[in-house]
Amino acid sequence: MVYHSGFGHTSTLADAVATGARDGGADVTVIHVETMSDEHWDLLDNVDAMIFGCPTYMGNVSAGFQAFAEKTGRRCMDGTWRDKVAAGFTNSGGKSGDKLNTLSSLVVFAAQHHMHWVNLGLRTGWNHSFSSEDDLNRLGFFLGAGAQTNVDANPDQVHPSDVRTCHHLGQRVALVTRQLNIGRTFSPAASAPAAS
Ligand SMILES: Cc1cc2nc3c(=O)[nH]c(=O)nc-3n(C[C@H](O)[C@H](O)[C@H](O)COP(=O)(O)O)c2cc1C
């Protein structure tokens, strides 16, 4: 789990994703991008899956997360993270807040690394007369988990539905990664084709 949070809201969601992945059987390390060490970089080079998270700032990934992304340029060129599993989540103050743009940026980041993106895998919640904001995936995202936190809320006031949705994402990534790993014992990942 690699994430950025400026004011703690996204940290609460990162914890939920991590708990979900652990409940799914994964060994999880949670890394805030501002505390990255050499050991963390080594760890990332050797994990099976990464889940990226950040708040939406100015309709896109936060600068803190993007600074991390830009530090991965050499790894991107070398294909160091090729065929690892990836997924993501974001959080914003607005109900929409242009979060889809942030998730799309995370997908592109993963694709540039030739990683396999795992979507949220939940149908849209809160879209019937009888449904409510307590539904899983209450904001109806598909690419990843999208959360909304009032800008004057404390980190422990993140919406419970968003916490459960993030927990689901972590669990799903653990399951997909395990399935992929089992498959690779029979059919290993192909090496990168030459550019020419
Ligand atoms: C610089 C900045 C830009 C922001 N831009 C957006 C935005 O584009 N859309 C939105 O809905 N909320 C926006 N917000 C609100 C944050 O997404 C929201 O407060 C979020 O919960 C912050 O998460 P954090 O505590 O993990 O940093 C912005 C906040 C900041 C500080």
PDBQT file of the ligand as one rigid body, heavy atoms in Angstrom, charges set to zero:
ROOT
HETATM    1  C1  LIG A 201      -5.124  21.721  -2.400  1.00  0.00    +0.000 C 
HETATM    2  C2  LIG A 201      -6.446  21.012  -2.280  1.00  0.00    +0.000 A 
HETATM    3  C3  LIG A 201      -7.171  20.758  -3.411  1.00  0.00    +0.000 A 
HETATM    4  C4  LIG A 201      -8.393  20.080  -3.316  1.00  0.00    +0.000 A 
HETATM    5  N1  LIG A 201      -9.069  19.808  -4.467  1.00  0.00    +0.000 NA
HETATM    6  C5  LIG A 201     -10.243  19.147  -4.397  1.00  0.00    +0.000 A 
HETATM    7  C6  LIG A 201     -10.949  18.808  -5.579  1.00  0.00    +0.000 A 
HETATM    8  O1  LIG A 201     -10.501  19.023  -6.705  1.00  0.00    +0.000 OA
HETATM    9  N2  LIG A 201     -12.136  18.183  -5.433  1.00  0.00    +0.000 N 
HETATM   10  C7  LIG A 201     -12.691  17.926  -4.216  1.00  0.00    +0.000 A 
HETATM   11  O2  LIG A 201     -13.793  17.429  -4.155  1.00  0.00    +0.000 OA
HETATM   12  N3  LIG A 201     -12.004  18.176  -3.069  1.00  0.00    +0.000 NA
HETATM   13  C8  LIG A 201     -10.805  18.775  -3.144  1.00  0.00    +0.000 A 
HETATM   14  N4  LIG A 201     -10.091  19.023  -1.994  1.00  0.00    +0.000 N 
HETATM   15  C9  LIG A 201     -10.598  18.496  -0.713  1.00  0.00    +0.000 C 
HETATM   16  C10 LIG A 201      -9.879  17.205  -0.326  1.00  0.00    +0.000 C 
HETATM   17  O3  LIG A 201      -9.956  16.244  -1.356  1.00  0.00    +0.000 OA
HETATM   18  C11 LIG A 201     -10.494  16.617   0.934  1.00  0.00    +0.000 C 
HETATM   19  O4  LIG A 201     -10.412  17.565   1.979  1.00  0.00    +0.000 OA
HETATM   20  C12 LIG A 201      -9.842  15.315   1.353  1.00  0.00    +0.000 C 
HETATM   21  O5  LIG A 201     -10.594  14.704   2.393  1.00  0.00    +0.000 OA
HETATM   22  C13 LIG A 201      -8.416  15.508   1.816  1.00  0.00    +0.000 C 
HETATM   23  O6  LIG A 201      -7.851  14.256   2.129  1.00  0.00    +0.000 OA
HETATM   24  P1  LIG A 201      -6.579  14.116   3.084  1.00  0.00    +0.000 P 
HETATM   25  O7  LIG A 201      -7.021  14.510   4.464  1.00  0.00    +0.000 OA
HETATM   26  O8  LIG A 201      -6.181  12.698   2.988  1.00  0.00    +0.000 OA
HETATM   27  O9  LIG A 201      -5.529  15.056   2.525  1.00  0.00    +0.000 OA
HETATM   28  C14 LIG A 201      -8.884  19.691  -2.060  1.00  0.00    +0.000 A 
HETATM   29  C15 LIG A 201      -8.130  19.951  -0.909  1.00  0.00    +0.000 A 
HETATM   30  C16 LIG A 201      -6.919  20.596  -1.013  1.00  0.00    +0.000 A 
HETATM   31  C17 LIG A 201      -6.101  20.852   0.230  1.00  0.00    +0.000 C 
ENDROOT
TORSDOF 0
